[in-house]
Amino acid sequence: MISRIYIIPKGSDSKGALYQKSFNSLGLSGKVSSVSVIDSYTIDAKLSGAEIKQVATALTNSKIEDSSINVLPPVGAFSFVCEIG
């Protein structure tokens, strides 16, 4: 069964801030107001719900991140989405 694990930052998004800084250095300053990064892992294996939860826990730094399994967490309003991979 295929499962998807989403890793979401708690509080400020340091990866998003780094990407925004990179966009600004490309001449997009003022055009990109914010960047949020959600890591997504696709697991294609015969794992139980408990085993998928263990994988999600292993991928998550619980001090600075939350995880979600098979449910994309709400991200608020946005203009563009870029999926890599």
The 8 nearest C-alpha neighbors of each residue, nearest first, counted from 0:
[[1, 45, 44, 43, 2, 46, 42, 47],
 [2, 0, 43, 42, 44, 3, 41, 45],
 [3, 1, 42, 41, 69, 0, 43, 4],
 [2, 4, 41, 69, 40, 68, 42, 5],
 [3, 5, 68, 40, 39, 67, 69, 55],
 [4, 6, 39, 67, 66, 38, 68, 7],
 [7, 5, 66, 38, 37, 65, 39, 64],
 [6, 8, 37, 65, 64, 66, 5, 9],
 [9, 7, 64, 12, 63, 65, 10, 6],
 [10, 8, 64, 63, 11, 65, 7, 12],
 [9, 11, 8, 12, 63, 64, 13, 7],
 [10, 12, 13, 9, 8, 16, 15, 63],
 [11, 13, 15, 14, 8, 16, 35, 10],
 [12, 14, 16, 15, 11, 17, 8, 18],
 [15, 13, 17, 16, 12, 18, 36, 35],
 [14, 16, 34, 35, 18, 12, 13, 17],
 [15, 17, 13, 19, 14, 18, 20, 12],
 [16, 18, 14, 20, 15, 19, 13, 21],
 [19, 17, 21, 15, 20, 16, 22, 14],
 [18, 20, 22, 16, 21, 17, 34, 15],
 [19, 21, 23, 17, 18, 22, 16, 24],
 [22, 20, 18, 24, 19, 23, 17, 25],
 [23, 21, 19, 25, 24, 20, 27, 18],
 [22, 24, 28, 27, 20, 25, 21, 26],
 [23, 25, 21, 22, 26, 20, 27, 28],
 [26, 24, 22, 23, 27, 21, 28, 20],
 [25, 27, 24, 23, 28, 22, 29, 30],
 [28, 26, 23, 30, 22, 25, 29, 31],
 [27, 29, 23, 30, 26, 31, 22, 24],
 [28, 30, 31, 27, 32, 23, 26, 22],
 [31, 29, 27, 28, 32, 23, 26, 22],
 [32, 30, 29, 33, 27, 28, 19, 22],
 [31, 33, 30, 29, 34, 19, 28, 27],
 [34, 32, 31, 19, 35, 15, 16, 18],
 [33, 35, 15, 19, 16, 36, 18, 32],
 [36, 34, 15, 12, 37, 33, 14, 16],
 [35, 37, 15, 14, 38, 34, 12, 7],
 [38, 36, 7, 6, 39, 5, 35, 8],
 [39, 37, 6, 5, 36, 40, 7, 4],
 [38, 40, 5, 4, 37, 6, 41, 3],
 [41, 39, 4, 3, 42, 5, 38, 2],
 [40, 42, 3, 2, 43, 4, 39, 1],
 [41, 43, 2, 1, 44, 3, 40, 4],
 [44, 42, 1, 0, 41, 2, 45, 46],
 [45, 43, 46, 0, 42, 1, 2, 47],
 [44, 46, 0, 47, 43, 1, 42, 50],
 [47, 45, 50, 44, 51, 48, 0, 49],
 [46, 48, 50, 49, 51, 45, 52, 0],
 [47, 49, 51, 50, 52, 46, 53, 68],
 [48, 50, 52, 47, 51, 53, 46, 54],
 [49, 51, 53, 47, 52, 48, 46, 54],
 [52, 50, 54, 48, 53, 49, 46, 55],
 [51, 53, 55, 49, 50, 54, 56, 48],
 [54, 52, 50, 56, 51, 55, 57, 49],
 [53, 55, 51, 57, 56, 52, 58, 50],
 [56, 54, 52, 58, 53, 57, 59, 51],
 [55, 57, 53, 59, 54, 58, 52, 66],
 [56, 58, 54, 55, 59, 53, 60, 52],
 [59, 57, 55, 56, 54, 60, 6, 66],
 [60, 58, 56, 57, 61, 64, 55, 6],
 [59, 61, 64, 62, 63, 58, 65, 56],
 [60, 62, 64, 63, 59, 65, 56, 66],
 [63, 61, 60, 64, 9, 65, 59, 8],
 [62, 64, 9, 61, 60, 8, 65, 10],
 [65, 63, 8, 9, 61, 60, 7, 59],
 [66, 64, 7, 6, 61, 8, 9, 59],
 [67, 65, 6, 5, 7, 55, 59, 64],
 [66, 68, 5, 4, 70, 69, 6, 72],
 [67, 69, 4, 70, 3, 5, 66, 2],
 [70, 68, 3, 2, 4, 71, 67, 5],
 [71, 69, 68, 67, 72, 5, 3, 4],
 [72, 70, 73, 69, 5, 67, 68, 74],
 [71, 73, 70, 74, 67, 5, 7, 66],
 [74, 72, 75, 71, 70, 76, 7, 67],
 [75, 73, 72, 76, 77, 35, 71, 37],
 [76, 74, 73, 77, 72, 78, 35, 71],
 [75, 77, 74, 78, 73, 79, 80, 33],
 [78, 76, 79, 75, 80, 74, 33, 34],
 [77, 79, 76, 80, 31, 75, 81, 32],
 [78, 80, 77, 81, 76, 34, 82, 31],
 [81, 79, 82, 78, 77, 35, 34, 83],
 [80, 82, 83, 79, 36, 84, 78, 35],
 [81, 83, 80, 84, 39, 37, 38, 36],
 [84, 82, 81, 39, 38, 80, 37, 36],
 [83, 82, 39, 40, 81, 41, 38, 37]]
